[in-house]
């Protein structure tokens, strides 16, 4: 289930505010490696893709795994460019769309929150109708096989081997 708008904003704030904290760098790199489909809000998705592409390190022609430049002047430049001119992300973006970038998301965004966010990023919601249907089917099925189905499968096997 993609992240709701509030959690998506916290992710973007985390990426753009804690990049110089060494304890968050690996987590930020891991977050940047995630697919953008984990964000429900279209504006947040576009901002995430801008950061993902803007912070991607130079790659050789070999099939190296993606890496990012997190920390230092280059990271600050990518973030400042978006804050100064939001249209680099999308032509329709305004300063309001990027207002939260660079601001710390608060104390509630800690390692436990980050791990829960990763689970939510990929979790698919289960439909209640399917879950109820599976329970009913499970109640009808028994652990012991039906004798008539055994006899049928044996006769089918004999026909195919003849």
N, C-alpha and C positions, 0 to 999 in steps of 0.2 A: 504494500500500500504506500503510495507516495506520501512524502511528508506534508503535513498541513502547513499553511502559510506561516504560522508562528514559529514552528520548528525549522522551516526552511530559512527564515530570516536569521535565526540563531546560528545556523550552519554557515551562512554567508558572513555573518559578523565574526564568527570564530576564525574562519579562514583569513579574513582581512584585518583582524586585530591581534591575534596571538601568534603570528608567523615568526616573530623574533624570540618567542619563548621556546627554548630547546625541547622542553618536555611535550610540547604540542606539535612539533614539526612532523614527526612520523605520522601522527593522527591526521594532520592536515593533508599530507601527501596521500595517505590512504583514502581520505574523503575525496580528493581530486581524482583518484582513479576510479571512482564509482560512476555509473551511468547517470546522465542527467535526468533520466525518466523517474528517478527517485524523488524529484521535486514536483509537487502538484501545481504550484503557481507558475504560469508561463513566464512572467517577468523574472522570477527567481531562477527559473531554468536557463533563460538567456544570460543572466548575470553569471551563473555558475559556469556555463560554457565559455563565456568571455574569460573568466578567471582561469579555467582549465587550459584553454588554448594560450592565453597570455603568459601563464606561468610554466608552460611546458618547456623543458630544457632542449637544447639542440640535440637532434637525434642523427646518428649515422645511418647509412643505408642498410645496415644490418638490422635484423629483427630484434632489437633490444626492447626490453619492457619499457613502458613510458616512465619518465622521471620528471620531476618538477623542481623549479628553482624557488624554494620556499625560504624566506629570510633574506635580509640584506636590502640593498638599494634597488635591485631589479624588481623585487616583489612590491616594494613601496611605489615604484614608478608605475607599475600596472594598475595598482589600486588608485593612486592619485590621478592617473589619466582618466579613469572612469568617473571619479568624483568631479573633476574639472569639466569634462565633456562627456556626459552620459550617452551621447549619440554614438560613441564608439562601440557601445554594446548593441544598441538598436536605434535606428533613426527616430523612433517615437518616444524614446526614453527621455525623462525629465530629471531634474535634480531630486525630485521626490522619490523616484524609483531607486536611487542609489544613496539615499540619505543615511541608511543604517550601516553602510560599509565603513570599516575602520573603527567602529564603536564596539567595545567589549560587550558580549552578550550577558554578562552577569555571573554571579557566583553559582547559580543553579546549573550552569554549563560546566560540568566536571567530567571526569573519566566515566563514571557510571551513566551519566546522561548521554555521552558520546556513544558508548556501547549499545545503549537502548535505541539510539537514533540509527545505528547501523542495522539493527534488527528491523526497525520500522521501514527503513529505506527499501528493503527487499521483500518484506512480508506481504503476501497476497491475502486479501480478506476472504474468508470462507463464507459462502452463502448459506444461510440457515436452512433453506429448503433442501439443499444437497445433503447437509449434515443429518437432517431428520430422515431423509430417504435412505441414507446409508444405515442408520440405526434400525429402521424397519426391516431392511434386507438382512441385516446381521441377525435379527431375532428369528427370521424365518429359516435361515440357513443353520444347519446343525453341523457339529464336528464329524458325525458319522455320515459316510456317503450313502446315498440312496441306492437300494439294491437294483432297482430297474435301470438306473443310469449305469451301474456296473455291468449288468448283463448286456446292455446296448453297446457300451464301449468295447466289451470283449468280442461281440459279434462283428462290430465294425473293424476291429483289429484283425479278425480271422478273414474277413472279406478282402482286406488290403494285402494280406500276406499270401493269399491264394493266387 
